[in-house]
Amino acid sequence: MFYTERRLVLLTGVRATNLPQLLEGLRTVSGASIFYHTHQQYLSHHFEKPLFYNDFALWISQALQEEELAEQVASIDLLQFSTIRQLRVAIIERIEESLRTNGNRVRECPPGNDFHFCRSKSFVLPTGVVAHGVEDFFEKLTSVTIGSLYFHFFEARLRLERLTNDFSYWLEGRGEEGLARAIERLDPYVMSLEELRSEIIKLGTRARTN
């Protein structure tokens, strides 16, 4: 069964006008907020690639004009982490190191450009689309929604702290270990969701024709 999600985005009441305040927010907000700000643009820009997918990096670049730090935060490889806790620590460490290097210089953002921490509440829903076998899975994958693809590849692995994406887990359970590992090796953070869908389908086609 393919699932999808609907999200309700909420303000947390935590905001930042400079890096020390951003750090404090990063230390105290929920994991749902960290996940939202590091992943929401992958779903929002599923056909195109923005300058920074990471909201923290985008704000550091645009509001604080700290381009070097913005690039450092944006370059964090999200695929390396299996929990939000690990990701939170990595972002905090990059910002702390930048503050130390710059002598704890604090730059304020322009009025009205505060960073507002948000979080999303997800509602997981069945799509009604069911794959009855491996070949059927790849046929159905061509038509499932972007929200479904996002849920099974992003939400399931990091936010729900599973060891792999749902597709690889399902395929491995059906004896397709090689195909499961090939899909697991895809980096969804360097492509759009439509490109990710295309790459998964290509791997499936190649496996079925070999």
Sequence and secondary structure as in RCSB ss.txt:
>XXXX:A:sequence
MFYTERRLVLLTGVRATNLPQLLEGLRTVSGASIFYHTHQQYLSHHFEKPLFYNDFALWISQALQEEELAEQVAS
IDLLQFSTIRQLRVAIIERIEESLRTNGNRVRECPPGNDFHFCRSKSFVLPTGVVAHGVEDFFEKLTSVTIGSLY
FHFFEARLRLERLTNDFSYWLEGRGEEGLARAIERLDPYVMSLEELRSEIIKLGTRARTN
>XXXX:A:secstr
  EEEEEEEEEEEEEESSHHHHHHHHHHS HHHHHHHHHHHHHHTSSS  S S HHHHHHHHTT  HHHHHHHHT
  GGG SSHHHHHHHHHHHHHHHHHHTTT      TT  EEEEEEEEEEEE S    SHHHHHHHHTTS HHHHH
IIIIIIIIITT SS HHHHHHHTTT HHHHHHHHT  GGGS HHHHHHHHHHHHHHHHH 
